[in-house]
Amino acid sequence: MFELNKITRNNIERLKAYSSARDEFTAAKGIFLDANENPYGTMNRYPDPYQKELKEEITKINGIGANNIFIGNGSDEVIDLLFRIFCNPSIDKALTFAPTYGMYDVSAGINDVELIKVPLNDTFDIDFESVQSYLADPKLKLILICAPNNPTGNCPSPETVVRIIENFKGIVLIDEAYINFSAKQSFTNFIATYPNLIVSQTMSKAWGLAAARIGMSFGNSALIALLNKVKPPYNISALNQNAAIQAFKNSGEFLNQKERILVNKVKLYNALKNLGLVIRIYPPDTNFFLVECRDADKIYNALVDKNIIVRNRNNVLKNCIRITVGTANENQLLIDALKLI
Ligand SMILES: *Cc1c(COP(=O)(O)O)cnc(C)c1O
């Protein structure tokens, strides 16, 4: 059985959260002489520490209530908080599947936590057998699963992911940064079933708000309360909260852009697969392609010379580059450039 207090670090369990002026008095209107703010101006007040209005917009979209939502300063903040809440530095461990998103390793390193990297299989899926022996290790506190995965672009089989969640007494983070581009079901459907599951999404990709740093996580209310206890009190600026609220209120524009990206993606796929220097394109659930090519370093450098920047993944996956789907015009310029290499 999963017990949250058993796997939470003792110092976090004991911690009394900082109580801000806006925690202690929450009414929207009044004469506020409690937070040492400058009384003049339009940006003079601290933002809502719990982002209530933003959470209401999220609830309208996915039906998940405010007690089950945590907003981070990008998904990267959520990843870091999970290490800090559950993994004792230099004692506990975390686990992920390689190759995957580089921030897991960086965050583990910053927190002095060993990150076990279990290789994905030949089809970039997770073999349950490859992870099974680790699950009973009492020092293993956190498993990070990227679905759809960056840089491979595919989703691991949901049955295997569920099996991992069910057989693990620690926390499982499913990073769904690219879920909007995928036809696959979100794991947010499982947060009421599994108290050890946290699902992370972001406004940085499909929602077009990478500049605003808004990460959205969904989980059991006890887990969300822990994240709220440890986060910096005003972790999301009022500017960024407003940008996110406006984006949700204009969700028609989001759907429009997403459709355009998906149309561009099919066109780009068809053009890429006919090029001689392309060996293989992995079918993606994302807005990027992992492309295996004849000489990734050479192609990368030749594109940089033409001011076209792709991601060279040669050091992670031999001769692979990762290409983000751009505008129709950008994609055409890429294809024209590749034809001349
Ligand atoms: C881009 C990306 C993110 C986004 O992180 P933010 O901090 O929300 O911008 C998260 N996870 C993965 C796997 C990504 O590729």
The ligand as a MOL file (V3000), in Angstrom:
LIG
                    3D

  0  0  0     0  0            999 V3000
M  V30 BEGIN CTAB
M  V30 COUNTS 15 15 0 0 0
M  V30 BEGIN ATOM
M  V30 1 C 9.7720 21.0260 -23.2320 0
M  V30 2 C 9.5600 20.0150 -22.1630 0
M  V30 3 C 9.0570 20.3870 -20.9180 0
M  V30 4 C 8.6880 21.8140 -20.6590 0
M  V30 5 O 9.2050 22.2710 -19.5000 0
M  V30 6 P 8.6920 23.7040 -18.9890 0
M  V30 7 O 9.5540 23.9030 -17.7930 0
M  V30 8 O 7.2420 23.5290 -18.6390 0
M  V30 9 O 8.8920 24.6870 -20.0790 0
M  V30 10 C 8.8290 19.4270 -19.9690 0
M  V30 11 N 9.1040 18.1390 -20.2210 0
M  V30 12 C 9.5850 17.7400 -21.4080 0
M  V30 13 C 9.8240 16.3140 -21.6590 0
M  V30 14 C 9.8370 18.6740 -22.4160 0
M  V30 15 O 10.3420 18.2710 -23.5860 0
M  V30 END ATOM
M  V30 BEGIN BOND
M  V30 1 1 1 2
M  V30 2 1 2 3
M  V30 3 2 2 14
M  V30 4 1 3 4
M  V30 5 2 3 10
M  V30 6 1 4 5
M  V30 7 1 5 6
M  V30 8 2 6 7
M  V30 9 1 6 8
M  V30 10 1 6 9
M  V30 11 1 10 11
M  V30 12 2 11 12
M  V30 13 1 12 13
M  V30 14 1 12 14
M  V30 15 1 14 15
M  V30 END BOND
M  V30 END CTAB
M  END
